[in-house]
Amino acid sequence: MKSLLKKITDKIYYLPAEEETDRPILAAVVGENKTLLIDAGNSAAHANLFLAELNKMGLPRPDFVVLTHWHWDHIFGLDAIDALSIANQKTQEKIAELKTYEWTEVALDQRVSDKIEIPFCAEMMKKEYENLTDIKIVSADIIFNKKITIDLGGVSCIIENIGGDHAADSNLIYVEEEKIIFLGDCLAPDLYADKWTYTIAKLIPMLARIESYDFEINVESHWKPVRRKEFLSEARDLRQIAKLVKNKEKDIEMIKAELAKKLNRKLTADDHEMIKYFLNGLE
Ligand SMILES: [Zn+2]
């Protein structure tokens, strides 16, 4: 039977993201002594699918699972994974908050009305779960602050809380020997703000922090592994937009014209979105 897993290197495997119910990439870093999973998935079903696929490939059962950030699609599968879980202090605090919520359709809809939850996540949760009451939220076992290194034997993972607009608790996971970096959703805008937002003060230093790691491939949770070159070009565009937004303030047409000139190409729908996020961030 064909495996759903994809291999990045001999030591790193992943289950691709799925848009249908907003499942992020789940990855496994296999060391000589220990195996670490990256993210727990959006449900027990998602986590169990990944575990079954690892088993099919003859890969070891996980010893650790690290959470990239607190959003539901990355943590709801945690209870199904028999491994020590790792999270930073901020993630653990958000999990504690989620544990106080009632997980029923009525309660979830109420949280959307109260602007505690966003419609997109609520809709995806309802798609992923036949019964929301099946949601079981558990805390992590190992809590760190800024940074922690996990030695898996022959391969080690640096986990660093880099924050950003999307979630203050966002971690990157750098697999040193393999030169692969997992970025979670840290490059995405803040989806919980009234308008989707990028703030220059958060995004630009974060890009420099990511670039300081000597990676060849980077993995964003809802995308696919891409080469460093692509990351650098995206980072360059983001910096350019940030600079223009800072100088021109709210004149969107001027920003667009200048950007096309600077990048020497026609702007894409993505470019337009990013300009909007930065402008929202000025408000
Ligand atoms: Zn997220």
Boltz pocket constraint, residues with backbone or C-beta under 6 A from the ligand:
constraints:
  - pocket:
      binder: B
      contacts: [[A, 69], [A, 71], [A, 166], [A, 167], [A, 185]]
      max_distance: 6.0
